[in-house]
Amino acid sequence: MNKAPAQGKALVERMKELDCLYEISSLFSHHSLGLDRLLREIVKVIPRAWQYPRRTGVRISHGGKEYRSKNYAAGSTALVEKIRLNDRPCGFVEVAFLDDGSRASDAVFLEDEKRLLKAIAELLGNILEKKVAEMSLRQTTGELRRQTRELEDKNTALREIISQFELEKKVLQEQLRANIELTVFPLLGRMQDANLPPEALRNCLSVVRQNLEDVTSSVSRTTIDDRTRLSPREFEICNLVRNGRSNKEIAELLKISLLTVERHRHNIRRKLRIDNERVNLSTFLRSR
């Protein structure tokens, strides 16, 4: 006669157990929950599966931390199951019956509840294993992202450096070309003159050699900047003066009069703003 009510009660208890395991699994499926929040929520779920929920306290210990239900009290009659992570104990889950301790746990806890606690401990072990793996993966992913960002930043900086190098290389190439065009080509053109005296030819060769040695020097670049102020003839004379040629040598080389060379030298000093200074033009040009 009492068989049906007993079966009904057992069915209810079994449903509560299944609901408990389902809720724990559902909480784990919420990936937004961190491990601490997850274990705090699980502590709230477990008591509902026991036959006396209001008098059931729960404590979970893991990683040096404890997670307790509000009504948990130490020293109560309790069931304890170890939580294992990768087959090694990593904590425990405890279900305590809150009374005066006069009754043994066998009288308080059902056999199904003991089996349920083992199932919960096993489920917690699986959850913790996956959570630890997820945390490790997130840390690894975060580190990879950080390294990727650093690498991208370095690549950007490297591209900027390379771009700057290419720009400077282009500028130097332009300067080299301009220096050769302004300081070497005119002299090579004069050397093609069949009527050029041997001494003038030697002077041309000497100046060409010196100009080629100095073609990438800062002096050459400075002289090129002066090109905006000097006429082609003045620049040519300026270059010969810088190489130590006398007025007479310049006149013979360029086939112009000595007076014309002196006039050009005067104009060069004026344009370089040293016409009122007691400074040698050749020394001034070499020192720039």
N, C-alpha and C positions, 0 to 999 in steps of 0.2 A: 504493500500500500504506500510505503514511503519511498519506493524505488523511483518513481517518476519525478518527484521534487528533487531528489538527490541528483538524478541525471540532469535535470534542468539547471541546478546550481553548478554542476561540473561543466556544463556547456557554457554557462555565463563566465566562469573563471577562465575557461579555455579561450573564449573570445577576448577577454581582457588581456590575456597573455599575448595573443596574436596582434591585438591592437598595439600593445607596448612595443613589440619587435618592429611592427610596421612604422610606428611613429619615430622610433630611433633611426630606422633606415631612411625615412623621409627627411628627417633633420639633416642627415649626412648628405642627402642629395642636394641640399641648399649650399652650393659652393661658396656663397657669399659669407657663410658663417665661419669664423675663425675657430681654432681648436678650443680656446677657452670658452667662447660663447656656446659652442656645440655641447661641451660637457656640462655646462650650467643648465642648458635646456634639457639634456637627457636626465639629469638629476630630478627635474620636475616631472618627467614622464613616468619613471619607474614605479613610484608608489601607487599609481592608478591600477596597476596590474595585480596588486596584492589584495587579499580578502579584506584587510582593514586599512584602507588607504590613508585615513586621517591619523592612524596610529603607526604609520610606517615612515621611518626616516631613511634617507639614502646618503651615502658618502662615496665619492669616487676619488681615488688617489692616483695621480700620474705625473711624472716629471717633476717631482718635488712640490707639487701643488695639490690642494684638496678642494673638492667641490661638494658642498653639503646642501641638503634641503633645509628649509627654514626650521623645520621641527626636529632636525637630527639632534640626538643627545648621546654622548659617549657613555658607555657602560650598560647600554640596553642589550637585551637579548638580540643577537644578530646572526646573520648568515654572511659569510665572506667568501668571495671567489677571486682568484688571482687573474689579472689581465695579462695576457702574454702577447708580446710583440716580436715577430720573427722567432717564435718558440722560446723566447726568454721573458721571464716575469718583468713587467714594467709598471706595475701598480696593482690596484685591487678595486673591486666594487663591493660595497657593504650595504646590506638591507637590515635595518634595526627595527625591532618591535618595541614601541614606547609604552612600557608598563613598569610595574614595581620589580620585575625580575623574578617573581615567584614561580613562574611557569617555565618549563624547559622549552628550548626551541622546537623540539619535536611536537609540542602541544600547540605552538603558535604558528609555525610555518607548515604549509601543505607540501607534500612530496612534489607536486607539480610546480610549486613555487621554487623549490630547491633546483629542480631541473631548469626552470625558467631563468634563474640567476646564472646558472652555468652557460645557458644560451646567450644571455645578455653579455656576460664576460667575454665569451668567444666573439660575439658580434662587435663588442667594443675593441677587441684586439685587432679585428679586421679593419674597423673604421680608423683606428689610430695608425695602423700600418699605411693605409691609403692616404690619410691626412699628412703623415710625415713625408710620404713620397711626394705629395702635392706641394708641400712647403719647400721641400728640397728642389723640386722642379721649378717652382716660382723663384726661389733664390738663384738657381742656376740661370733661369731665363732672364731674371733681372740683371744678373752679372753680365750675361751675354749682351743684353740690351745696352748696359752701361759701356761695355767694351766696344760694342758696335758704334755707339755715339762718339766715344773717344776716337775710334778709328776714323769715323766720318769727319770729325773735327780736324784730326791730323791730316787726312787726305785733302780737306779744304785748304788748310794752311799750306800744305805742300804744293797744291795747285797754284795758290797765290804766289808762293816763292818761285815756282817754275815760270809762271807768267811774268813775274818781275825780272827773272833772269833772262827770259826771252826778249823782253822789252829792252833791258840793258844791253843785251847782245846785239839787238838790231840798231840801237843808238851807236854802239861802238863800231859796228860795221859801217854805218853811215859816216861816222867821224873818220874812220880809216879811209874810206873811199874819197871823202872830201879832202882829207889831208894830202892824199896822193895826187888828186886832181890839181890841187892848188900849189903844192910844193915840189912835185916831181915831174909831172907831165910838161909844164912849160919849159923846164930845163932840158928834158928829153927832146922836145921840139927844136930847141936851139942847137942841140948837139947834132941834129941832122943837117945843119947848114954846112955845106962843103967849104965855104970860105971862112969858117970859124978858125981863128988862130989856135995853134997847139996849146998855148998857155991858157987861153980861154976855155978850151976843151977840157983841160985838166982841172980847171976851176969848177966847171960844170959837173964833172965826174965826182969831184970831192964833195960838192954841195949835195948832189943827188944821194951819195952814200950817207952823208950825215942826216939828210932829211928822212931817208928810209929807216935809219936807226931811231930817229926821234918821232916817227910818224904817229905812234900811239901815245906819246907822252902828253902830260898835262900842258906843256908849253905849246905843243902843236894845237891842242884843243883851244887854248886861250887865244892863240893867233887866229884860229878860225872864227872865234867870236868877234875878233876885230875886223873881220872881213866885211861886216855890215857898215863899218866906218871908212875902211880903206878902199881905194880904187884898185882894180886888178894890177896896174903898174906899181902902185904904192905897196900893195901886198907882196908883189914879187921882189921889190927892193927891200922891203921889211924882212923877208925871209933870208935874203942874201946877207943883210946886215947882221941878223941874228946868228948866222953861220960864220961871222967874223971877216966877211969880205970888205975890202977897202972901197972907197968911192971910185978910185981908178979902175979896180978890178970889176966893179959893178958896171961902170961905163963901158968898158971893153966887152964885157959879157953880153950886155943888152944892146950894144951898139948905139949908145946915146952919149950926149956930151956930159962932161964932168959937172957943168953948171946945172944941167937937168937933174942929175943925181942929187946934188945938194939941195935943189928946190924941193924934190920929192921927200928928202929926209926932213926938211923943215916942216912940210905938210904932215908927215907922219908924226913928228913930235907934237905938233899942234893938236892933231886928232886924238892922240893918246894922252893929251893934257900934261905933257911934260916939257912944253916949249919954254916955260919960265923956270925950269929947274935945272940945276947943275948936275946932270946925270948922263952917263954915256948911253946912247941909244942901244947899242949891242948888248951891253950889260943889263939894261932894263928889260929887253926882250927875253934874254936867257933866264932872268930871275922870276919871270911871271909864272 
